[in-house]
Amino acid sequence: MQSAFDKRKEELKEFSEALEKLDIRKKDEAVKKDAPNDLMCKCSKCDKLLLKEELLNNLSVCPYCNHHIRLSAKDRLNQVMDEDYKLLFNNLEQKFLDFPDYESKLNEAKEHTGNDESILCAEGKINGIKALVGVMDSYFMMGSMGSVCGEKVTLMAELAIKKNLPLILFTCSGGARMQEGIISLMQMAKTSQVIGKLREKGLYIAVLTDPTTGGVSASFAALADITLAEPNALIGFAGKRVIERTIKEVLPKEFQTAEFNLEKGYIDKIVNRKDLKETLALLLKLHRYN
């Protein structure tokens, strides 16, 4: 039979545990109440909690696993270009096809990003060296290439030829924009042709970021004089699972990463984001731009 002392001891233990749980609950509530919702974020690769301010100061690169978090086009321009760059070719006319809800989705993307298309074009300087820079934005309909995107790339290349300026394009795309059908696929040939003309006259550098896939990877992203990439960027045409089902083979784990493409000779160098501006400036100097 349990003694009165043992029974009382168990009751006190249960009471202490209840108080401890209550105290923890109060602490949790205090943390939730006092901590701003936008103070912290989590790395999508290693799941580490990060201070947003610290992450921004590190150019949106995880300090624990070096994961290069996707940037908006505006953030990218601010990182690689000197101040006072000028935006080009805004608000080009959009050619709509009879695709359900396309116009509303396009307007939603414009409102969400503040951009008029999936690529932002600018003229300015990189460490004092004049250059034209185009940046694709994955937050605008997954960086898909439609008629306006293709037209902007074309206009940038033509301007580079006219002004004898180097052209740098940051690619980040899910491929051709399905809502524009054959018109979007035509941009592959259109951009490839104008890039060919540019390479006869000047310098074209492509920086492949995560992800660079589909029609973009099979056109102007693959035609640069110098091809750079960010670490672990996904680079390829069709998806890995599609390829595996087609060829009935299991592909390597690192297949379609920047590191895999570097090993196979598809790209020239992998550059960490913190070194990207200096690397681009050095390449421009080596090619006698000023």
N, C-alpha and C positions, 0 to 999 in steps of 0.2 A: 504493500500500500504506500502511495506517495505521501511523504510527510508534509505538514503545513508549511515548513520552511522551504522545501523544494517547490511546492506549488507557488508560494509567494515569489520565489526567485524567478520562476518562469514568467509570472505576470509582469514583474519589473522589467525583464528582458524584452518582452513583447511591447511594453510601454515605451522603452528606450528606442526600439527599432521604429516605432510609429513616429516618435518625435524626430528621429533622424531623417526619415522619409519626408516629413513635413518641412523640415529645415531645408533639405535639398530642393524640394518643390518651390519653396519661397525664393531660393537662390536662382533657380532656373527662370522663375517669373521675373526676377529683378534684371537678369541678363537680357531676357527678351524685351523687357520694357526700356532698358537703358541703351542697348546697342542698336544703332541705326540699321535699317534693312539693307542699305547700300554700302555698308562699311566693308563687308567681307564677300568673297566669292570662292568658288572651288575650281581647281584645275581639272579640266575634263579628261586628262590623261592619267595623272597620279592621284587624284582626289584629295590633294592637300588643300587645306584652307589657306587663303591668301588675303592679305590686306589689299583692297583695290588700289589705294594710293601707291603702295609699294610696287604692285604689278604694273601700273601705268609708268612709274619711274623706271621700270625695267623693260620698257617698250613692249609690254604685253607678252613677255616671255616668262614662263614659270621658273622661279629660281631653284626649284628642287629637281625638276626633270628636263629642263630646257625645252619644254613644249612651246612651240610658237603659236600662240592663239591668233585666230583670224582677225584681221584688222578691217575697218571700214576704209573706203577709198580716201576719204578726207584725212583720216589718221595716218595713212601711209604717206600721202603727199607731205604732210606736216613733218614726218620723220625724215624723209630723204631729201627734201628740197629746202633751200634757204627761204627766208621770209619774203613776202611780197611777190610770190609767183602769181601768174595770171591764168584763170580758167578759160578754156577755149571750147568753141563749138557746142554751146549749151542750147537746149530747146530746139533741136532739129525736128523737122516734121516727121511724125510717126505714121506709118502706113498700116492701117488695121486690116486684118483679115476677118472673115466671118467665123470667129472662134468663140464659143460661149464664155462669157465673163472675162475675156481677155483685157478689155479696156479697164474694167473695175480693178482687176489684179495689178495692172500696170500703174494705175493711179494710187493704189494702196502702197506699192513699192516706192513710188515717188515720195509719198507722204512719210513713209517709215524711214527712209534714208536721207531725204532732203536732196537727192540727186534726180536728174531727169532720165538717166539711163544706167546700165550696168557697168559703164566705164566713165571715168572722170579724166579729162585731159587738161594738161597745164603746160605753160611755158614759163621758164624761170631759170634758176641756177642751182647747181649742186656744188657746194664749197666754192662758190664763185665762178663756176664754169657753166656756160649757157647750155641748156638742154631742153628737149621736149619729153614730157613724161606722161604716160597713160596708165591708169590704175583701174583694174577691174574690181568690182565690189560683190562679194558673195552674198551680201545682205540684200542685194537687189535681184530678186527672182533667181537666186543661186548663181549670179554672175552669168546668166545665159546670154548667148550672142544672137541678137536679132538684127534687123536691117539698120537701125540707128547705131548700134554698137559697131557693126562692120563699116558703116559710113564714117564714124569717128576715127577708127583705126586708119582708114584710107586717107582721110583728110590730114591726119597727123603725119603719115609717111610722106604725103605730097608736100606738106609744109616743111618737113625736115630736108627734103631735096631742094626746095626753093631757097631756104635760108641757110643751107649747108650746116645744119645742126644735127647732133646725135639724137637718136630716138631710143627711149627706154620704155618698155612695156612690162608692167607687172600683171601676170595672168592669174586669174582665180575664177574658175568657171566649171559649171556642170555640163557645158556643151551648148549645142545649138538650141534656140528657143522653139520648142515644139509648137507653140501657138502660132508661129509664123510660117510653119511648114517649109516648102521648098525655097521661100525667100530667105529664110535663115540659113539654109544649107548653101545657098549661092554666095553667102558672105565668106565661106571658106576659100572659094576660088578668087573672089574679089580681093580679099586681104592678102592672099598669097601672091597675087600678081603685082600689087603695088609694093609689097615688101621686096620682091625680086628687083624692082626698079631702084628702090632705095639702096640695096646692097651694092649696086653698081656705082653709086655716087657717094655713099657715106657709111656711117656706123649704126647698126641696130643691135641693141642688147635686150634680151628677154630675161626676166626674173620670174621663175616659176614658183608660185606659192600654193598652199593647200586649199582646195584641190585644183589641179589643172587637168581637165578631162574632156572627152567628147570632141566636138568639132573645133574647139579652140586649140586643143593639143595637137590636132591633125592639120592645123593651118599655120597661122602666124606665130604661134608659140614655139613651133618646131623649126623656124627658119632663120633664127638669129645668127649674127656673126659670132656673138658670145652668149652662151646660155648659162645663167646662174640659177640656183634654187635655194630655198630655205630648208633647214633640217627637217627630215621626216615628212616632207610634203608629198601628197599623193599625186602622182603624175602618170597618166596613161590615157588610153582611148576608151575601150569598153571596160565595164566593171570586172573585177576578179572572178566573181561567181559566174558571170556570163561566159567568160573565157573558159573556166574549168568545165562547165557543162557542155561547151562546144567541142573542146579538144579531148574531153574525158580524162583529164589528168589533174593531179593536185599541184598547185603552183607553190613556190617558196613563200614562207611567211612574210619576207621582206619585199616581195614582188610589188612593183609599181611605187616604191618609196624613192625619195630623192637619192638615197644612198645606193640603192640597186641600180638606178639609172646612171649614176656617176660611175659605178663599177663597169657598166656595159658601154660607157663612152657616149651616152646620149646627152649628158650635160657636162659643162667644163669645170664647175666648182660649186660646192655647197658653202654658203656664207651665212653666219649667224646674223641675226637682225641688228645687233649692236655694231657690227662691222660693215653693214651694207652700204651706208652712205660713203664711208671712206673708200671702200672697194670700188664703187661706181666712179667716184672722183678720180681715183688712180687710173682706172681704165680709160677714162676720157682724156687724161693728161698724156697717157702713153700713146694715144691716137691723135695727139697734137691739137686737141680742142682747148679753147681757153675762154 
